[in-house]
Amino acid sequence: MTPTVRTRIAPSPTGAPHVGTAYMALFNLAFARKHGGQMVLRIEDTDRQRSSPQSEQAILDALQWLGIEWDEGPDCGGNHGPYRQSERLEFHQAEVNRLVNQGDAYLCFCTTERLEQVRKEQMANKETPRYDGHCLNLSTEEIEKKKEQGDPYVVRMKVPTEGECVFTDELRGEVRIDWKQIDHQVIQKSDGYPTYHLANVVDDHRMEISHVIRGEEWISSTPKHVLLYQQLGWDAPSFAHLPLLRNPDKSKLSKRKNPTGIFYYRDAGFLPEAMLNYLGMMGYTLPDQREIFSLDELSESFEIKRMSLGGPIFDLAKLKWLNGRYLREKLDSDEVVNRLVDWKANKEKFAQVLELALPRLETFSDFFPLAHHMFEECPIYSTEDLIGKQEAQFVTRLLKIAEWELEKIKDWKRDALAELFQHMAKVEEMKLKDLLRPFFFAISGSAVSLPLFDSVALLGPDLSRVRLRNALHKLSETGASLSKKGLKSLEKEYRSAYGNRID
């Protein structure tokens, strides 16, 4: 009997849903459907400081908007739950204990300060930074004494010092990595939560995942996972590492050079089927070379070995071209009207914008000039308007700080946004009106517009952040961009005045 094909995606609920998540989900789903199997959605929420229920729900909503469906997950259940890693700690703890008892893992009491010092020395000696094995051979008595003293500790896996790890990648064939390149990975943090490496292996095994299809950035970590499977006495799944999406300059797709939030594309007026089609084009070509295809058509023809290994370039202009073809070729006029109404011309959306505009209206014709920025991708304005009487470099500084501060907001509401900018004005020792001037232009394209905080709340995090980055890009064309040294200096200043960044 042929084993059932089971794939999974395991996003972390720590920020806006990323197009890279949708890209990986698409091919996991296509592979599972091709082979009559199932795809599992598992939430990797072991990063307790950054994970949030809002981010988890956003992931579900974003994938559902695109038309990506899963067979098992936190919202629909299944026979292999729970589907949040934080609810599976008993499984993880049992395997950590087993690894320690077997002698395949050990307790490490090294402080952050010691680890940082070791790292600095290794880098000074031009060595690869890695754990030096300081706690590897602690005696039982030493371990118990440190525990009694309340010394915090993590658990690390033991890694061979000789030889190499050999595994097969479905796209790349045999991969060989020297064990000397592999660090003694932490598998359980000091708070008792597992790291990704341990939890992902345990959960993939218990959920009977047959094929792990993920990004190529995980190739270097695969030896750790292969070793854990061996130490735990389990058969490893098949691995396939897909090429990562790239910016036009071939760097890894990043929000600083391309909109990466799925909701940005929804809110900017893209069709979900066009977006999914484009993501499919990024890594795969159908046998008949057609450019427009559905998820069903992709799944029917899908052969993982046909995946391209070249870094696919995410080109916003080409996505817009494809979206335009969908509007003209795949939808009739009535359907376009219906989609337009569903997008932002619906009564609920209009009512929200009208509530902000009404105090400023004298005739209906005033509405659209006043509120046009609520229905467009990015407003148009001059760099001179953005800068006003302030120095371009100073405005760049304010926009960058706001970008970092906005990343911290989990509950994107008017009051939270108002508090953020009021706090900025206090820290920067500025009048709120003066601080907000460049933000009015960045968000609305005008110095006089709908209330700023309410507008940002309605636009949502993805569109708002893209508009800030667009303003920063405009300023960079004047020579006011932050150099690497300037950015590092600003980050240090930011940490002192505002706290740590969340990226």
Secondary structure, 3 states (H helix, E strand, C coil): CCCCCEEEECCCCCCCCEHHHHHHHHHHHHHHHHCCCEEEECECCCCCCCCCHHHHHHHHHHHHHHCCCCCEECCCECCCCCCEHHHCHHHHHHHHHHHHHHCCEEEECCCHHHHHHHHHHHHHCCCCCCCCCCCCCCCHHHHHHHHHCCCCCEEEECCCCCCEEEEEECCCEEEEEEHHHCCCCEEECCCCCECHHHHHHHHHHHCCCCEEEEEHHHHHHHHHHHHHHHHCCCCCCEEEEECCCECCCCCECCCCCCCCEHHHHHHCCCCHHHHHHHHHHHHCCCCCCCCCCCHHHHHHHCCHHHCCCCCCECCHHHHHHHHHHHHHHHCCHHHHHHHHHHHCCCHHHHHHHHHHHHHHCCCHHHHHHHHHHHHCCCCCCCHHHHHCCCCHHHHHHHHHHHHHHHCCCCCCCHHHHHHHHHHHHHHHCCCHHHHHHHHHHHHHCCCCCCCHHHHHHHHCHHHHHHHHHHHHHHHHCCCCCCCHHHHHHHHHHHHHHHCCCCC
